[in-house]
Amino acid sequence: MNKTVVELMKKIPKDKLKELTAAASKAANKDDILALAKNSGIDISSEEAEAVFAAFSEEASVKGEDLDAVSGGGSCDGEC
């Protein structure tokens, strides 16, 4: 995760961190992140929301690629 996201996560109370990161991973766009932050009493900028959305979207994408690879959908690049 990038520095902006790490710094924002440090500001979130530990008792809310797991819940908020789970919700952020389901966000459809940065506006969802902004709404989530606002509803949680966390003040973030549009740029910070974009960074959070990008980080969680990238994380979900990597997990999907990993899942494809282990379920037979990945490529072995001719080394199988």
C-alpha positions in Angstrom: 0.0 0.0 0.0 1.2 3.5 -0.7 2.3 5.9 2.0 -1.0 8.0 1.9 -3.1 4.9 2.6 -0.8 3.8 5.4 -0.9 7.2 7.1 -4.7 7.3 6.8 -4.9 3.8 8.4 -2.9 5.0 11.3 -5.6 7.6 12.1 -8.3 5.0 12.3 -9.1 3.7 15.8 -8.0 0.1 16.1 -11.5 -1.1 17.0 -12.9 0.2 13.7 -10.0 -0.7 11.4 -11.1 -4.2 10.5 -14.6 -3.1 9.8 -13.6 -0.1 7.7 -11.0 -2.0 5.7 -13.5 -4.7 4.9 -16.0 -2.0 3.7 -13.3 -0.2 1.7 -12.4 -3.4 -0.1 -16.1 -3.6 -1.4 -16.2 0.1 -2.6 -17.1 0.6 -6.2 -15.3 4.0 -6.5 -13.7 6.8 -4.6 -17.1 8.3 -3.8 -17.9 5.2 -1.8 -14.7 5.7 0.1 -15.5 9.3 0.7 -19.0 8.3 2.0 -17.5 5.6 4.2 -15.0 8.0 5.7 -17.7 10.7 6.3 -20.1 8.2 7.9 -17.2 7.0 10.2 -16.2 10.6 11.2 -13.0 10.5 9.2 -12.1 13.6 7.2 -10.2 12.7 4.0 -9.7 14.6 0.7 -10.8 13.4 -2.7 -7.2 12.6 -3.5 -6.8 10.5 -0.4 -10.1 8.7 -1.2 -8.7 7.9 -4.7 -5.5 6.5 -3.2 -7.5 4.3 -0.8 -9.8 3.1 -3.6 -6.8 2.3 -5.8 -5.0 0.5 -3.1 -8.0 -1.7 -2.2 -8.9 -2.3 -5.9 -5.4 -3.3 -6.7 -5.3 -5.7 -3.7 -8.6 -7.3 -4.8 -7.3 -7.7 -8.3 -4.2 -9.4 -7.2 -6.2 -11.8 -5.0 -8.4 -12.6 -8.0 -5.4 -13.3 -10.2 -4.0 -15.5 -7.5 -7.3 -17.4 -7.2 -7.3 -17.9 -11.0 -3.8 -19.3 -10.9 -4.5 -21.8 -8.1 -7.9 -22.8 -9.6 -6.4 -23.7 -13.0 -7.1 -20.4 -14.8 -3.6 -19.1 -14.6 -0.8 -19.5 -17.1 2.3 -21.6 -16.4 4.2 -19.9 -19.2 5.0 -23.1 -21.0 6.7 -24.6 -17.9 3.9 -27.0 -16.9 
